[in-house]
């Protein structure tokens, strides 16, 4: 197949990029664009050109098959400069998406037309680099400094309609993009319009205070990431240099970031999220048809699951125990949908349609008789859940998928409460379920392959990242998290303050520290988990007695305006509390512990070692398919800093020998908790890393 074609329609050259599936800017496409523009300039019959993408989008961006390989000419900046230098008008016709290098190609054209729903963006910061083909120099000239920096430092796309409002799309297509682009070209020709290179526009000026404000803002919001600040550096170059010199500085910054640890972590995250759905047991297996779903329980989690499903176009019947509870659930879902309208994710008419046609909140299981898939989201208690599944077994039609949203409990035991264990699977959503991307798909011993395939198809439909997990207490994420929490609780018992722990881990890049997370989730959750596990506790286990004391005080976190932090000013961040530290000190005294200081570095080393060690057990036992799946779980569901790639990629970066050495050092004072995982020891002995197990 020819990747770039050239054809004449009237007096307009149509240059079509046809490199499925995403029209990536590989070497063949770059060369094709160069040759096509050269042909256009030499073609006396062509008075304007339209660059358009075949298939479902314009140009997707860089070719991922070239990542990590030496660059091959023609280089993208040169191709874009060649387009911009054309002596006749060049129009970029954009549909689907124009991201990264694809949008930079469009910015190199003289004019742009787009469909209203097209997505345009410069997301390079999400991969640890900056726009490297003129984006940092052309975008500010079109939309101004603030809008350009917002677009490039967030990496978030805008629609074609928004792009026109911002000023970097000239026309919107009403129906047929190519026909409208040809009409636009004809109008430009008739008007005698000349090529209009973006670089002919002045670069917007900015005083030192504006740039300093942006630097301060990005230093705070980027949380240790270098790419957003490098975008600012490139833009500052545009305010101080000629276009050619600023373009060279942009390219220098871009190339300098290709081999950084952050680039490595973000690229690992990018590929790990694409690998996670590759599950051998469902290869070639067709999922079951899902259109009508059911949810049992209308609390925060159940209502969130129902919201996610109706937003994805599914019909939902939510079952509650009484009319009052059903009405509360409906109100919660309506509020969630109203929030989606407010954020521009849903129209008011669509919200009304969902509430009238796609959602039923009822009492009684009989309403689920026609459901294709039912998710149970009731109280985290085995007796309660097995009773629900006995009822579902009775009322649901043959072939219906029966899913439990349990966070910890044995899915095999739940499945055995039915006469159809092959239809049972765990779907562990994360709260708020209509927002959080992660979905742990917990495959029980008897789960049928097409049920697993259905779960992954559902995750995709809901816009979530599905990760296969095996059955154990806590599955992948919560099992590892429990060791992470144990490690930080031990440090608090031994002398660290909860606030120092939170600061160290937020500085490391976590969205929130562990004690901030406890306050958000509710300290009653942790207390009940400890009570559930108490019967199986080892005599040498060290319980966080200070956490139990806070629970008994009734300090349950944000919902009571008091947990580890005080929330009396309405701030979700809260403020530290001396009374909490008094309880911690009393707990230490009762245990005859002499507190010592912990540096931020030691706090990070201990928490990461605990996570990595337990993750090695999870991988070795087959609870996670591969190390990169563990990384995806923590990136998508637990606020692990994305630029570090996940806990196991981070371990590879630090060196597994370093992690193992830390564990052995920590074991000198606690050889009960700090026991090296056999897989970790074997990888170090063999000179291998976790990445070697992903292949």
Helices and strands as residue ranges (DSSP letters): E 4-9, E 12-17, H 27-42, E 48-53, G 64-66, H 76-84, E 89-94, E 97-99, H 101-108, E 111-115, E 119-121, G 124-127, H 135-143, H 145-154, E 158-159, H 160-166, E 171-173, H 177-190, G 198-200, H 208-221, H 227-240, H 243-256, H 261-275, G 280-282, E 292-296, H 300-311, E 315-320, H 323-342, H 348-353, I 354-358, E 359-363, G 365-368, E 373-376, H 382-395, E 401-404, H 411-415, G 421-423, E 424-429, E 438-442, H 449-461, E 465-469, H 477-494, H 498-508, H 514-521, H 523-533, G 534-536, H 545-552, G 558-560, E 565-566, E 575-576, H 578-590, H 600-620, H 627-637, G 642-644, H 647-654, H 656-666, H 678-686, G 690-693
